[in-house]
């Protein structure tokens, strides 16, 4: 995959965290999605572990993942 910002090839890997990685409009203060509209990255929770595939551009500091 090419970086949409600089056009260089991105590295393929995974996102890792002690708790699920999710998107929220604001900081919820909780380590799991609890509000309507919060979006879990990487699909379903399996024992609170989610390892979504991701691409990294080290030059731009950009990470792209598909949910």
MMTF fields as JSON, N, C-alpha, C and O atoms, coordinates in Angstrom:
{
  "mmtfVersion": "1.0.0",
  "mmtfProducer": "UNKNOWN",
  "numBonds": 267,
  "numAtoms": 268,
  "numGroups": 67,
  "numChains": 1,
  "numModels": 1,
  "chainsPerModel": [1],
  "groupsPerChain": [67],
  "chainIdList": ["A"],
  "bondAtomList": [4, 2, 8, 6, 12, 10, 16, 14, 20, 18, 24, 22, 28, 26, 32, 30, 36, 34, 40, 38, 44, 42, 48, 46, 52, 50, 56, 54, 60, 58, 64, 62, 68, 66, 72, 70, 76, 74, 80, 78, 84, 82, 88, 86, 92, 90, 96, 94, 100, 98, 104, 102, 108, 106, 112, 110, 116, 114, 120, 118, 124, 122, 128, 126, 132, 130, 136, 134, 140, 138, 144, 142, 148, 146, 152, 150, 156, 154, 160, 158, 164, 162, 168, 166, 172, 170, 176, 174, 180, 178, 184, 182, 188, 186, 192, 190, 196, 194, 200, 198, 204, 202, 208, 206, 212, 210, 216, 214, 220, 218, 224, 222, 228, 226, 232, 230, 236, 234, 240, 238, 244, 242, 248, 246, 252, 250, 256, 254, 260, 258, 264, 262],
  "bondOrderList": [1, 1, 1, 1, 1, 1, 1, 1, 1, 1, 1, 1, 1, 1, 1, 1, 1, 1, 1, 1, 1, 1, 1, 1, 1, 1, 1, 1, 1, 1, 1, 1, 1, 1, 1, 1, 1, 1, 1, 1, 1, 1, 1, 1, 1, 1, 1, 1, 1, 1, 1, 1, 1, 1, 1, 1, 1, 1, 1, 1, 1, 1, 1, 1, 1, 1],
  "groupList": [{"groupName": "UNK", "atomNameList": ["N", "CA", "C", "O"], "elementList": ["N", "C", "C", "O"], "formalChargeList": [0, 0, 0, 0], "bondAtomList": [1, 0, 2, 1, 3, 2], "bondOrderList": [1, 1, 2], "singleLetterCode": "X", "chemCompType": "L-PEPTIDE LINKING"}],
  "groupTypeList": [0, 0, 0, 0, 0, 0, 0, 0, 0, 0, 0, 0, 0, 0, 0, 0, 0, 0, 0, 0, 0, 0, 0, 0, 0, 0, 0, 0, 0, 0, 0, 0, 0, 0, 0, 0, 0, 0, 0, 0, 0, 0, 0, 0, 0, 0, 0, 0, 0, 0, 0, 0, 0, 0, 0, 0, 0, 0, 0, 0, 0, 0, 0, 0, 0, 0, 0],
  "groupIdList": [1, 2, 3, 4, 5, 6, 7, 8, 9, 10, 11, 12, 13, 14, 15, 16, 17, 18, 19, 20, 21, 22, 23, 24, 25, 26, 27, 28, 29, 30, 31, 32, 33, 34, 35, 36, 37, 38, 39, 40, 41, 42, 43, 44, 45, 46, 47, 48, 49, 50, 51, 52, 53, 54, 55, 56, 57, 58, 59, 60, 61, 62, 63, 64, 65, 66, 67],
  "secStructList": [7, 5, 7, 6, 6, 6, 7, 7, 5, 7, 3, 3, 3, 3, 7, 7, 7, 1, 1, 7, 7, 3, 3, 7, 1, 1, 7, 7, 1, 1, 1, 1, 7, 7, 1, 6, 6, 7, 3, 3, 6, 6, 1, 1, 7, 5, 6, 6, 5, 7, 7, 7, 3, 3, 3, 3, 3, 6, 6, 6, 6, 3, 3, 3, 3, 7, 7],
  "xCoordList": [0.851, 0.0, 0.895, 1.912, 0.51, 1.269, 0.645, -0.577, 1.499, 1.042, 0.282, 0.779, -0.905, -1.674, -1.088, -1.503, -0.133, 0.462, 1.755, 1.947, 2.661, 3.96, 4.16, 5.073, 3.316, 3.399, 4.388, 4.493, 5.118, 6.072, 5.335, 4.203, 6.011, 5.438, 5.329, 6.256, 4.189, 3.955, 4.292, 4.2, 4.684, 4.986, 3.699, 2.865, 3.539, 2.366, 2.655, 3.744, 1.684, 1.843, 0.509, -0.541, 0.542, -0.656, -0.608, 0.472, -1.776, -1.878, -1.993, -2.702, -1.315, -1.392, -1.645, -1.197, -2.369, -2.703, -3.084, -3.469, -2.978, -3.428, -4.946, -5.515, -5.584, -7.042, -7.425, -6.564, -8.687, -9.089, -8.767, -8.791, -8.472, -8.259, -9.58, -10.154, -10.057, -11.328, -11.312, -10.546, -12.175, -12.311, -13.458, -14.491, -13.266, -14.297, -14.16, -13.057, -15.256, -15.208, -14.445, -13.879, -14.429, -13.728, -13.123, -13.361, -12.352, -11.74, -12.81, -13.417, -13.04, -14.104, -13.615, -14.404, -12.312, -11.785, -11.922, -11.398, -12.617, -12.766, -11.978, -11.873, -11.418, -10.585, -11.358, -10.749, -12.685, -13.491, -14.568, -14.976, -15.033, -16.09, -17.392, -17.867, -17.96, -19.197, -20.269, -21.445, -19.879, -20.832, -21.326, -20.624, -22.522, -23.049, -22.155, -21.781, -21.816, -20.981, -19.501, -18.746, -19.062, -17.671, -17.48, -18.369, -16.318, -16.098, -14.86, -13.748, -15.06, -13.981, -13.161, -13.715, -11.858, -10.974, -10.599, -10.235, -10.681, -10.282, -11.413, -11.16, -12.648, -13.764, -14.172, -14.149, -14.548, -15.091, -14.018, -12.839, -14.466, -13.569, -13.478, -14.487, -12.279, -12.064, -11.295, -10.064, -12.011, -11.34, -10.655, -9.594, -11.253, -10.758, -9.44, -8.702, -9.142, -7.946, -8.362, -9.135, -7.854, -8.103, -6.785, -6.126, -6.389, -5.133, -5.412, -5.16, -5.925, -6.229, -4.967, -3.956, -5.039, -3.947, -3.842, -4.847, -2.625, -2.411, -1.191, -0.322, -1.141, 0.002, 0.602, -0.122, 1.931, 2.648, 3.547, 4.274, 3.506, 4.478, 5.325, 4.865, 6.557, 7.45, 7.804, 8.01, 7.878, 8.236, 7.161, 7.479, 5.895, 4.785, 4.198, 3.495, 4.477, 3.878, 2.401, 1.615, 2.019, 0.637, 0.412, 1.215, -0.678, -1.081, -2.469, -3.361, -2.641, -3.93, -4.363, -3.581, -5.625, -6.176, -7.558, -8.249, -7.959, -9.321, -10.052, -9.509, -11.281, -12.054, -12.918, -13.633],
  "yCoordList": [-1.176, 0.0, 1.236, 1.279, 2.223, 3.465, 4.51, 4.607, 5.28, 6.341, 7.39, 7.85, 7.765, 8.769, 10.18, 11.077, 10.379, 11.703, 11.893, 12.928, 10.887, 11.042, 10.092, 10.288, 9.063, 8.129, 6.988, 6.122, 6.968, 5.881, 4.624, 4.684, 3.475, 2.205, 2.168, 2.567, 1.686, 1.591, 0.183, -0.781, 0.074, -1.209, -1.835, -1.149, -3.145, -3.853, -4.423, -4.941, -4.329, -4.862, -4.884, -5.025, -4.747, -4.806, -3.714, -3.303, -3.245, -2.355, -3.217, -4.224, -2.84, -3.576, -2.601, -1.454, -3.082, -2.259, -3.176, -4.325, -2.678, -3.463, -3.516, -4.407, -2.58, -2.574, -2.353, -2.015, -2.535, -2.37, -0.972, 0.007, -0.898, 0.381, 0.762, -0.011, 1.955, 2.384, 3.881, 4.627, 4.301, 5.709, 6.298, 5.657, 7.54, 8.253, 9.744, 10.226, 10.465, 11.916, 12.631, 13.701, 12.049, 12.653, 11.576, 10.389, 11.973, 11.021, 10.542, 11.345, 9.227, 8.701, 8.391, 8.403, 8.112, 7.755, 6.274, 5.807, 5.529, 4.085, 3.347, 3.845, 2.168, 1.461, 0.643, -0.042, 0.7, -0.013, 0.929, 1.857, 0.698, 1.556, 1.373, 0.25, 2.473, 2.412, 3.371, 3.209, 4.362, 5.364, 5.046, 4.416, 5.483, 5.367, 6.149, 7.284, 5.568, 6.241, 5.899, 6.178, 5.301, 4.862, 3.637, 2.793, 3.55, 2.533, 1.703, 2.228, 0.414, -0.506, -0.817, -1.247, -0.606, -0.929, -2.398, -2.882, -3.105, -4.503, -5.484, -6.683, -5.025, -5.958, -6.312, -5.466, -7.576, -8.039, -8.152, -8.367, -8.001, -8.201, -9.69, -10.395, -10.163, -11.546, -11.494, -11.481, -11.464, -11.337, -9.987, -9.894, -8.948, -7.576, -7.413, -6.458, -8.323, -8.198, -8.049, -8.853, -7.033, -6.789, -6.382, -5.467, -7.028, -6.735, -6.424, -7.261, -5.235, -4.905, -4.776, -4.237, -5.281, -5.083, -3.597, -2.887, -3.137, -1.716, -1.526, -2.394, -0.378, 0.008, 1.28, 2.194, 1.331, 2.439, 3.134, 2.47, 4.46, 5.268, 5.951, 6.868, 5.502, 6.071, 7.517, 8.315, 7.867, 9.233, 10.235, 11.322, 9.879, 10.798, 10.587, 11.46, 9.44, 9.14, 8.809, 9.091, 8.206, 7.884, 6.379, 5.581, 5.988, 4.595, 4.495, 5.28, 3.508, 3.283, 1.859, 0.918, 1.707, 0.387, 0.294, 1.3, -0.925, -1.186, -1.864, -2.747, -1.459, -1.992, -3.156, -3.721],
  "zCoordList": [0.0, 0.0, 0.0, 0.692, -0.772, -0.821, 0.103, 0.219, 0.748, 1.64, 0.823, -0.205, 1.269, 0.535, 0.64, -0.093, 1.54, 1.732, 0.956, 0.318, 1.002, 0.338, -0.836, -1.637, -0.95, -2.06, -1.875, -2.743, -0.758, -0.51, -0.059, 0.421, -0.228, 0.204, 1.728, 2.433, 2.229, 3.666, 4.149, 3.389, 5.418, 6.032, 6.56, 7.15, 6.345, 6.836, 8.22, 8.468, 9.114, 10.459, 11.187, 10.559, 12.498, 13.329, 14.39, 14.815, 14.815, 15.966, 17.211, 17.205, 18.259, 19.518, 20.659, 20.633, 21.654, 22.803, 23.956, 23.737, 25.173, 26.327, 26.395, 27.025, 25.758, 25.694, 24.232, 23.419, 23.887, 22.494, 21.966, 22.712, 20.691, 20.02, 19.376, 18.609, 19.692, 19.112, 18.857, 19.466, 17.943, 17.599, 18.398, 18.59, 18.867, 19.6, 19.306, 19.047, 19.344, 19.119, 20.22, 19.994, 21.402, 22.531, 23.403, 23.182, 24.38, 25.296, 26.268, 26.977, 26.3, 27.153, 28.555, 29.5, 28.709, 30.015, 30.327, 31.338, 29.475, 29.668, 28.588, 27.467, 28.896, 27.931, 26.901, 26.08, 26.93, 25.936, 25.406, 26.105, 24.173, 23.633, 24.417, 24.587, 24.888, 25.676, 25.171, 25.495, 24.385, 23.919, 22.509, 21.718, 22.216, 20.862, 19.909, 20.204, 18.793, 17.812, 17.921, 16.99, 19.033, 19.137, 18.258, 18.149, 17.635, 16.612, 16.942, 16.999, 17.156, 17.481, 16.235, 15.223, 16.297, 15.184, 15.269, 16.341, 14.166, 14.143, 14.357, 14.482, 14.403, 14.491, 15.898, 16.792, 16.102, 17.375, 18.455, 18.175, 19.684, 20.827, 21.13, 21.11, 21.407, 21.822, 23.127, 23.127, 24.236, 25.524, 25.677, 26.293, 25.125, 25.144, 24.37, 24.61, 23.459, 22.631, 21.181, 20.66, 20.543, 19.134, 18.501, 18.996, 17.433, 16.757, 15.282, 14.415, 14.998, 13.607, 12.76, 13.211, 11.517, 10.56, 10.258, 10.229, 10.034, 9.769, 8.884, 8.803, 8.223, 7.398, 7.987, 8.382, 8.044, 8.663, 7.65, 6.911, 7.606, 6.881, 7.941, 8.62, 8.077, 9.091, 8.777, 9.691, 7.489, 7.103, 7.51, 7.992, 7.32, 7.61, 9.007, 9.515, 9.634, 10.928, 10.796, 11.699, 9.665, 9.37, 9.521, 9.038, 10.189, 10.276, 9.665, 9.985, 8.771, 8.126, 8.446, 8.311, 8.876, 9.155, 8.548, 8.39, 8.206, 7.743, 8.864, 9.529, 9.077, 10.199, 9.783, 10.61]
}
